[in-house]
Amino acid sequence: MKKVALVTGAAAGIGQAIALELSKAGYLVYANARSKEKLLKTLEMGKEYDIRPLIFDVRDLESVKKSISELERIDCLVNNAGVSIKNKAIEKFDEDDWDLTLSTNVKGYFFVARYALEKMSKGSCIINMSSGAAKTGGDFVSIPYSTSKGAINSLTISLARELAKVGIRVNAVSPGFVDTAMLEVNGLPAEYYNSVIPIGRVGKPSDVANMVVYLASDKADFITGQIIEVNGGDIMG
């Protein structure tokens, strides 16, 4: 019987790469987005594998609950759906900026995990998507975004402690600069990062996806409560 994974925010970028790599590893993957139209490219790219759409907005808790309740089981949840807003001066941030960012990047993560746990059992895992900005405050990202990623790190550790007793592992993957549409929010080209990242190139979505596949595997069954940096040496130690 195939293992089942749910990947939120799977329409593009890192989430799309994670959905594809997990499906290649033999998972039945439920790829999430806010509409099926947004998932068409992911579904086309994964047509040789078993990827199915699961439509909900992580901020709509009733939709989250209803959609997840339709699944028979979940062996791996990847909380990836997130938003980033353009950076600006402190005095220019308003309540809407904070509500959008935290409701998606923190509250959304918690409640997707909360309802997914009803479908999980011993040996299952949760993998949250964090960011190096959680440690650095972010060179270019907004204060609400870096704050939300710090909260995800804390949420990951809290869930790991709580769920270890029932045999469910919880980790986070913390990407550095990855060549996705979200990187464009910073307004700098990928070539810029090639010059500042120690390993000499900007990250690829597959770099992050490969770590997720590892953490989801039995080879990582002694790893929980960790924030794994995947950043080409941009943050060390």
C-alpha positions, -999 to 999 in steps of 0.1 A, spaced: 0 0 0 13 34 -10 22 60 17 1 91 15 15 127 16 -3 160 17 16 190 4 1 225 8 10 252 -16 19 228 -43 11 249 -73 46 262 -80 81 266 -67 92 246 -37 58 231 -30 55 219 -66 90 203 -64 82 186 -31 50 171 -45 68 158 -76 98 143 -56 75 126 -31 55 111 -59 86 99 -76 96 83 -42 64 62 -44 39 84 -24 3 90 -34 5 128 -31 -24 151 -25 -13 185 -39 -30 214 -24 -38 249 -38 -67 273 -36 -81 262 -70 -76 232 -94 -65 257 -121 -35 267 -101 -25 230 -99 -27 222 -136 11 225 -142 19 204 -112 -6 177 -123 8 178 -158 44 175 -146 35 146 -124 12 127 -148 34 96 -147 30 94 -110 1 95 -85 -6 132 -77 -42 143 -70 -56 177 -63 -69 187 -28 -85 222 -29 -86 245 1 -73 278 13 -52 273 45 -68 304 60 -103 289 56 -105 265 85 -138 250 76 -125 242 41 -93 228 56 -113 205 80 -137 193 53 -111 186 27 -87 167 50 -116 147 65 -121 132 30 -87 115 31 -84 80 45 -50 86 60 -19 108 59 16 95 64 34 127 57 22 163 59 43 191 43 32 225 55 45 247 27 17 272 17 29 306 26 29 343 16 56 370 16 49 407 13 72 433 0 95 448 26 89 484 37 95 508 65 82 499 100 57 527 100 42 516 67 31 481 80 -6 479 89 -28 453 105 -38 438 72 -1 430 65 2 411 98 -32 394 95 -24 380 60 10 368 69 4 352 103 -30 337 93 -13 319 64 22 312 76 14 303 113 -23 298 120 -26 279 87 3 256 95 -12 248 130 -47 240 118 -37 220 88 -15 199 112 -43 198 137 -68 183 113 -42 161 95 -33 145 129 -67 129 129 -55 109 99 -20 101 111 -6 73 132 27 61 146 54 65 121 38 95 104 56 128 101 51 165 97 75 187 78 71 225 81 87 250 57 106 277 76 132 302 63 167 314 72 150 347 79 137 332 112 173 334 125 186 365 107 155 387 106 159 386 68 181 409 47 153 417 23 121 401 35 95 419 56 93 419 94 59 401 94 74 373 72 106 368 92 85 369 124 61 342 110 90 319 102 104 323 137 70 312 150 71 282 126 104 271 142 88 273 177 57 255 165 78 228 150 96 221 183 64 223 203 46 198 181 77 175 181 77 174 219 40 168 221 38 142 194 70 122 201 50 102 227 27 89 199 55 82 174 49 111 151 80 131 140 80 168 134 108 188 117 112 219 96 133 226 65 147 261 64 156 272 29 179 301 21 176 320 -12 158 297 -36 151 306 -73 113 309 -71 87 336 -76 89 345 -39 125 355 -44 114 381 -69 95 399 -41 130 411 -29 135 428 -63 170 413 -69 180 389 -97 192 354 -90 226 364 -102 230 386 -72 227 357 -48 252 337 -68 278 362 -57 270 362 -20 261 325 -12 293 306 -2 285 276 -23 283 299 -54 248 296 -66 212 303 -56 192 273 -44 169 253 -66 135 240 -55 148 205 -58 175 212 -32 147 217 -7 125 189 -20 153 164 -16 157 172 21 119 168 25 120 134 9 148 123 32 131 136 64 99 118 53 118 85 49 126 57 74 162 68 72 153 98 93 132 80 119 155 92 147 152 129 137 126 151 153 123 186 166 150 199 142 152 229 120 173 218 90 191 246 71 193 242 33 210 274 22 244 267 4 262 280 35 244 313 37 238 306 74 263 285 92 263 271 127 
